[in-house]
Structure formats: structure tokens, C-alpha cells
């Protein structure tokens, strides 16, 4: 995808350059004042449950190894059901790539693992277990990590387990804060810990605070741009309040399964907050999209005419490089092994610019646009089925992908002509089928489906399509011709 000059400038001053090593991209940074002082592989939500599905985790680790990382962060949800055998496979996969915590050249590679909600409370999550049959409490106490964290961590990783661990990697501080079990009514010690930790922070050095959920009201929080607050309950705001006194803090988190090709996955305010993405499992999307996958949609009882886009093709992660003057995030997907977008370049130093604040980026963004001559096709599907599998007559609206700044979603509206004016009678939002892949993959046909019953009978209908970027700015629309009258 061709990037506009505005997109280039908004991304910072440097991009990753590709070379070749073992058939995979090798990231080489330029324009950051020399070689990076620190390289960290960044993942979250790897959701390893058995050897058969540890492949993406292993693939990511091997790519990180080729980049010469000094450590690998996994920001929670190592497993899914919260069983000990899941963590055993995680450890087995790690040591397969980094035996003895060492790279092939003998360098130490720091393991920066923390636990998420699935790791400590997965034993009560019905969605995580086959046929939704969670184990009895007696069985869980024998097989689940929540009851054996200390001995399991010591046995597998040869280090003591604590809820909050501070590690140093080449002089840079990482605070790893594991999920506190709600099911076991554990006490969150973050506030007490911070009283002792905060005075030790060097304000001239970046440090990295890592927890599973995004700090409240930071990255991937679309509601900050004026929408409804719809994804609370993951973080009570304590971390945001504590980190707000540290402009040199970069918070790294996961949990949401929201994609990191969305530019709202990095946020800057009093500190910097970055969504680490989802390495395996399935994607969640913002609510209300006809082919989306949102918890609030599932609970609403709404009937959608389209199945979700292939939510299992989210395999995302990052390589983080720390320079004297900046921290650079290279976003990557591990399906086709492509970059997800321009690098995020976070300036460092007292009084450094904050280029990733939401509102200035929204104002500076340019809406995506359809190519000249793009058209909208409309086809009747009399034997269609909705997401519930119920038979119904449908209308399929198809159109090409737009270009420019990357499209977040498309608005498709049905309009009817009434006497001397045109009225919108139905409107939907849809994602492209490859929305979570690299921009090079996201250029095919997009469809939106209406039930015939959603459209008025006896009037001609046309469909108007408009592309939107993640900041809510819409490009110029394209439209079909008015169709004939709609019949039940």
C-alpha cells in the first residue's frame, strides 16, 4: 500500500528495512543514532494449550532469535485453561529455541513472562474448556496453575514466582505485574509495591511496566474519541493513576485481543501505553460491525447477516528496539510474516514530543479513498443464511478495497428515493476480510450483507459505501444504481 506523506510523518522518522536471513525478514533500523542498546521481542496472549498449537509461539521466538533479541516479553495468557501442563508446553517451546535461556551465540536472553487471567482464573472459564465443562474444585486444585504457581514456576523456569517482579535487561528496568486471581480473592499489591518502587525510578531513563490488561483509558480505547465506554472491567484505573507520574514509562499490555494494525493501539498522555497484540487465539473487534466479533454484540442478541471475519488469523507481535533517543516498535504478523504498518517511533528524554496522543493524530489523519472508477455491485441471494444459520433472503453488496491511509472499516448504507428526496433506511459497518493482516494482503473485495427484510418493500434501493480510517474520518463515497422494487 502506498503511504501518504502525512502517514509517513505521523509514523516518525524511521522505518524497518528488510534483508534476508533464513528466508525471513531481518529488521535493520536506520536513523536512530547508531545501533539499538536493547532489543526485546514482544508478544501477548500466546494461548498455548498443547504442543500441536505452540507453532506460532515457536515461529515468533525463532524470528526474535534471528533479530538478536536480548529478551522476550509475553504479557500474559500463556495458556487458556490455566492448567499446569499448558505452562509446561510453554517452557518446552521456549527452551527449544533458547536452551538454557541462551541464544545460539551464547548470549543470555531474558525471559519476561507474566500471567494473565486465563493462567490464574482459567479453571472457571467455561469458554476455555471443551463442551464448557470446567473441572471440579477438587480437580482444579490438582491440575491448575493457580494453586501451584510457586512450585511450578521454580521447576520450569528456575526462578521464584511473585505477583510483581522487577528485572533488569542491559540496564533497563522491566516491572512485570501478573494477574491477580479474582476467583481466589487475592489482594492486589500494586499500590503498596509502587510506594517503594517509584522513588527508585531514574527520570532520565525509560522503564517498562508490563501487565496483562491495558491500563484504563489508554491504548485501544476507541471511546476516548467520543464513543460510548464499552470495554471496562479489565483494569480499575490504579495502574493509570500510578504511571501518570512517570512520563518516562512505557506500559506494555495485551488481553483485549484488539489488533495492532489499528493506530489506536499506541497511546500517549502522561505516559506511553502500547497494545502488544494477540499472538494466538482469536481477535475481538469493536462492537457493531456486521462481520465483527465483539462480546457486547454476542450478549446483545442482535442477529447479524454475516459470519465473523476469520478471527483465528490474528497472529501479531512486535520487535521493540531501544535507542538513546527513541524506542521503536516494529509491528509484525506471523501468518504471512509481513509488517502491519509503519514503525511506531517514541521519542525519549525530558520534554520529548508526544507524537502518539490520540487527538492530534485524529486531526492530522487523512481519510482513505476509493480508486477512480470504483463501483458497487448488488446481487440478490434468495437462499442466504444469517449468522445463526437461519435461512433468509439476502442482498449482497460488493465493492473493492479503498487505499491511502489504511481503512479501518466501511459504512454501507441503503437509500431509497421518496418523491423529491433520498432517505437512508438502513446502515451497517463491515471490516474487510483481511483487516488484521499486513497492508499488502488487505486489498481484495469487501462485502456487506443485508436481509431483504431489513430493506423497504416497493421502493428502489441504492447502496452507498464509504471507507473510514480508525480515527473516524470517512472518504468520498461510491454508490450503486437504484435497484428495482424489493419484494419479500
N, C-alpha and C positions, 0 to 999 in steps of 0.2 A: 504493500500500500504506500502510495506517495504521501510523505508528510508535508504539511504546510509549514511555512517559515514560523508561524506562530506556535505550532505544535513543537517545532524543534527548540525554540527559545524557552517554551514553558518547561520542557524536559530538562533543561540545564545545558551545560556546555560540552558534554561528552557522551558518546555512545560506545557500546561494545563493538569491537572489531573481531571478525571471525577468522580463525585459522583452521587448521586441520590436525587432529591427533587421534588416531584410533578410530577414525570415521565419525568423530563427534566434534561439535564446535568447541573451541577453546577461547575463552573470553580474554581479551587483552585491552586494558584500559589505557586511554591516552588523555593528555591534557589535565592531569591531576597533580602535577608537580612531582613526578617520579613514580617509583613502584609503590604499591599499597603496603602499608605497615601491617595490615591484618586482612585475612580472607576467611569468611565464615559461610558455609553452606546453610541455607535457611529453609526449613520445612515446617509444616504443622499438619495435624490430622492425617497421619500416615495410615491409621486404622488397619494395622496388620493383625490378622486373626489366625493365620496358618501359613505354612511355607508356600503354599500354592498362590497366595496373593501378596507375597512380600516382594514381588518383582519390581514394582515401581519404586519402592524404597531402595532396593539394591541398585537399580538403574540410576537413581538420583545420587546415591552415595558414590558410585563409580565415576559419575560425571564430576562431582565435587572433588574426588581424588585427583582427577586429571587437571583440575584447576589449581591444585596445590593448596587446598584449604588448611587453615590452622585449627579449625574446629567445625562442628556441625550442630546446629540448633534444631531440635524438634520441639515445637511449642505446644505439646500436649496431644492427647488422644493417640497414644502409641498403639493401643488396641481398640476394641469395640465393646466386648462383653465384660471387660475388666477381669479376665482370668489370668492366672499366673502363666499358663502355657503360651498366651499371646506375647507376654513380655519376654519369655524365653526365645521365641522366634525373632523378636526384635533384636535381642542381644546376639543371637546366632548370625543374623544378617549383618549386623554391624561388624562383628569380628571377622566375618568372611571377607569384608572389604578392608577393614582396618584392624588386622590381627594385633593384639596387644596394644590397641589404641595407637597404632603407628601406620604411617603411610609407607609406600614401597621404598622410599629413600631413607626410612628410619626415623623421620620426624614424628614427634608426638602430635596427635590430632585430638583435640579436646572434645569430649562428649558432653554436649549441653542439652540434656534431656530433662523434661519436666512432665508432670502428669496432668491429664485433662479430666473432664467429667466422666468420660467413658471408662477411664482407667480406674477410678475410685468408686464411682457410683453406677457403673455399667451393669452390675449384678441385679439392679432393679429396673433396668430399662427394657421394657417389653419389645420395643422395636429392634433391639440388638440381638435378640435370641430367636432361633428357629421356632416357627409356629407360635412365637410370642410367649414361650414357656420359660419364664425366668426360674432360676434354681430356688430351692427352699433356703431358708436362712442357714440351716444346718449344713447344707451342701455348699453354699456360698462361703461359709467360714472355712471350709476345707480347700476350696479351689480358686478363690478370688483374691486379687491383689490387695484390695482394701484392708484385708485382715492380716496381710503378711508383707507389708511394704518394706519394713526394715530388713528382715532376713533375706527376702528375695533380691532387693537391691544390692545388698552386700555380696550375695552369692553370685549374681550375674555380672555386676559391674565393679565389684571390689571397692566400693565406697559407701559411706554411711548415707542413709536416706534421711532427709529433713524436708519439711514443707518448703522452707526458703533456704537456698544455697547460694553463696557468693563464690564465683570462680573468676580467676584472672587468666586471660589469654594474651600473651605478649604485652602485658602491661595494661590491657583494657579490662574493665570490670563488667561482669555479667551477673545480674541478680535473677535467679530462676525461682519463680514462685509457683509451686504446684497447686492444683485444685484442692480445695478443702471439701471433704465429703459432707454433703448436706444430709445424706441418708443416715450417717453415723453421728450427726450433730457435732461436728468438730468445730473448734474455735479458730477463727481466722486470726493469725498473729501478725499480719502485715503492718498494722498501725504501730504495734509495740516494736517490731523489728525496725521500722523506719526511724524511730526516735534515736536508735543507736547508730543506724547506718548513715542518715543524712549528714551529720557533722563530718563524716569521713570523705565525702564527695569532693573531688577536685573540680572546681567550676571551670577550669581551663581544659578539661579532658572530657570527651564524650563517654557516657556509660550507657549500658544496655539493660533495660528492665524487661523481663520476659514473663508473661503469664498466658494462660490459655484463652480467656475471653478478652475481646477488645476493651481497653479502658473506656468507660462510658463516655458518650458524646465525643468520640474521636473518629478514627478511620472507619470507612464503610458504613457510615451513619447518614444515609440519604436524607433523613428527617431534618438534619441540620440546615438543609437548604430550603426549609419551609414546609416540608411534608409532615404527615402525621407520625408520631412516635409509635413504632410498631414492633420493635425488637428489643424490648427491655428484659430485665430479669437475669441477664448474664453477669453483669457487673454492677455493684451497688454504688459506684462512684468514688469509693475510697481511693483506689489507685489514681484516678484522675486528679483528685484533690491533692494527694501527696506528691505526685510527679509535677504538678503545676509550679512548684518552687524550684524546678531544675530545668532550665532551658537547654542544658547540655544533655538531657536524657533522650534516648531513642527507645521507645517502647515497641516490643515485638510480640505479636499475639496472633491467634487463629480462631478456632471454634465456630465461627459463623458459616464457614464453607462458602463465603461470598468470593467471587473470582477477583484476581488481582490484575486482570487487564482493564478493570474498571478503575479510572483515575482517582476515584474517591477512596481507594484502598490505602492511600497515604494522606495523612492529615498533619497540619502544623498549627499549633496555638501556642500555649505556654511551653509546650514540649513537642516532640515529634512522635507520631504513632503510626505504625506500619502493620498492615494485614499480611501475614505470612502465607496466606492462601491455604488450599486443601490439596494434599498430595494423593489422597485416595479416598474413595467413598462415593459421595455424590454431591453435586452442587445444590445449594439453596439459592434462590433468586429473590429479588424484591417482589412483593405481592402484586397481584392484579394482572399479571401477564397471561395471555390465553394459553401459552405453551411454557409457562414458568413452573417452578417447583418451590412453593413457599408454605411454611407451616400454617400461617394465618389463612391462606387460601384453603388448605385441607380442612381446617376447622370451621370454615365459613359455610360449608355445604353447597357452595356455588357449583354449577355444572359447566365445565369447560368443554369446548368442542374439539380441542386438540390435546394429544398426549404431551407430557413434558419433553423438551429437547433432551438429547442424550446426556443426562446429568452425570452419567458414570465416566464421561470423557474428561472430567476435570482432574488433571494431574499437574499441579502447579507448585512452583517453588522459586527460590531466588539464590543468587550468589551476592553476598554483601562484601564490599571492599572498603576498607577504612584508609583514607589518606590523611596527610597533615591538615588539609584544608576542607575536606568533604568526606561524606560517606556515600558510596554509590551502590544502588540496588539494581542488579541485572535480573529482570523477570523472565521466567522460562516455563514452558510446558513440556511435559515428558511423554506426550503422545507422539508428536511429530518432531520433537526436540527443536522447537523454534522459540525465538524471543516473543514475548507477549506485548511488547510496546517499548517506547523509548525508555532509557535508563532513568531512574529517579536519582537525582544528584542533590544531596542535602548539604548545604554549606555549614562549616564548623567555625567556632570562635565566638567570643563575646560580641554581641551586637550583629551577628551574622544575619543575612537576609533569610526570610521565611517564605520561600517560593511555593510551598505546598499548602498554604492556607486555602480553605475552600472558596471563599467569596471572590478573591481576586482572580482565581483560575476560572471560576464560572464566568466572570465578566469578560475575561480575555479570550475565552474559548470561541471557536467558530463552528457553526452547525454543519453537519455532514450534508452532502448534496448528491442527488441522483445525476448520472451522466445525461448529457443532452440526448433526447430521443427515447429515454427510458419509458416503458409502457406498463400498464397494469392489465393483467388477463383475469377473466372471471369465468369459472366453469361450474356448472351445476353438478352436484354429486347426490343423486336420489337415494343411494343406498349407503349413506355415510353412517358413522358411529361416533358418539361423543366419548369423552374420557372414561366414562363409567361403562362403556361397551353397549350403550343403548342405541338402537337403530333410529336414525332420523335423517330427513332430507337436509342437505347442507349446500352451501355456496363456498367455493374455494377461490380466494383472491391470491394471485401470484404476482411477484414483481422482483426485479433484480436488486442486488445489494447496492447501497449508496457508498460513496467514497469521501475522501478528505479526512477530517478528524474522525476517529473510529466511531461507528454507530453503536449506541447502547441498545436502543430498541426502536421499533416502528409503531406509529399510530395509524390504524386503518379505520376509516370512518365510512359508514353507509349514509348516503344522502338521497333525499327524494325531492323532486320538483313539485311544488304546490303553487298553482296559478303563476304569480309573477315573482316567486322567491324559491330558494332552495333551503331545505332544513335537514340537519343531521339527526338521524333517527337511531343510530347505534354506533358505538365506537369501541375499539379494542386496541390493546398493546401487545406486540409479539416480539420475541427475540429471533435473530437469525439462528439457523440450526447449528452453526459453528461459532457461536458467540464467545465460548470460553477457550478457543484455540488461538494460535498466532494469527496475526492480521493476514498473513499470506494464505491461510486456509479459509478465512472468513469472507468469501467473495461470491458465493453461489446464490441460487434462487431462494427467496423467502416466501412463505405462505402464511395466510391467516384464514381461519375457517369460521363462518357464521352458520348457525342453524337457520333454516328457512323460516322457522317460527319467530326468529328474532327480527325479521325484516317485515315491513308492511306489505300486505296483500293489495293488489290492484293498482300499484303505482310503479313507475320506472325507478330504478335504483342505480346510482353510480357509487364507486368506491374510490375514496381519496386516501393516498398513502403519504405519510410524512416521516422522514428519518429524524431521530433525536440523538444528541450526544448525552453522556452521563450527567451533564450539568443541567439538562432540561431544555436545551436550546434546539429548536427544530429547523430543519432546512426547508427548501421550497418543495411543495407537494407535487405529486403526479396523480393522475386520475384516469379511471376507465370511462368509457362512454356510458350513457344511461342505458340500462338493460330494459327488457320488456317487463310486463307486469309480473309480479310474484304470485304464485299460486301455491296453495297448501298441498 
